[in-house]
Amino acid sequence: MASSILPACVSREFSCWATRKTSPVTVWLRALARQMHGECGGPGVGAVGMCFTGGFALAMMVDDVLLAPVLSQPSLPFALSKRHKRDLGISDEDLAQVKARCAAEPELRLLGLRFSNDRLSPPERFQHLKEELGDSFVAVEIDSSPGNEWGNRKAAHSVLTEDLKDEPGHPTKDALDQVLALFREKLLTN
């Protein structure tokens, strides 16, 4: 049974990206965030989307319980064309809600992380986020050009996991510290 359900679920997700719709899984993630917030309390919740799930935190911003969204190397939709490189992976309606929320809550920030040469997470996507969200989008782009001073490999992709260098002063460690600072600022109560 699992062998027939998994392809259907994956197919459904890819159909969403092809048709500029928000992934159905984000509806479930929003409900989970609301439930956890209700059970645990506090000001709100945070979410980190990485790689294939990178854009989920953006789509979750529709719900005002999400206070600390992070997109780390958002890779879907795949950057197969100029349009896909800029595609944010959410519906126009959800994007309009996110923009309205950012306008109404000037302190709300969406943190985005990527390596400069990451072909899976194209720079056009971050540029599009900046165009849509203005100062509400904070882009952290880490140098992965050949011969960069940090020793990041050209194919570096995973800012917070595989390619993280947990060394003071390294840009990936600084990016991790920014994520943790965002969570502390938005989610911890005094």
DANORBEL-V438347 format. One line per field, one symbol per residue. ss: DSSP state (h for helix, s for strand, l for the rest). A space follows every 10 residues. Layout:
BEGIN
ss=???
END
This chain:
BEGIN
ss=lhhhhhhhhh hhhhhhhhll lllhhhhhhh hhhhhhhhhh llllssssss hhhllhhhhh lllllsssss ssllllllll lhhhhhllll lhhhhhhhhh hhhhllllls ssssslllll llhhhhhhhh hhhhhhssss ssllllllll llllllllll llllllllll hhhhhhhhhh hhhhhhhlll
END
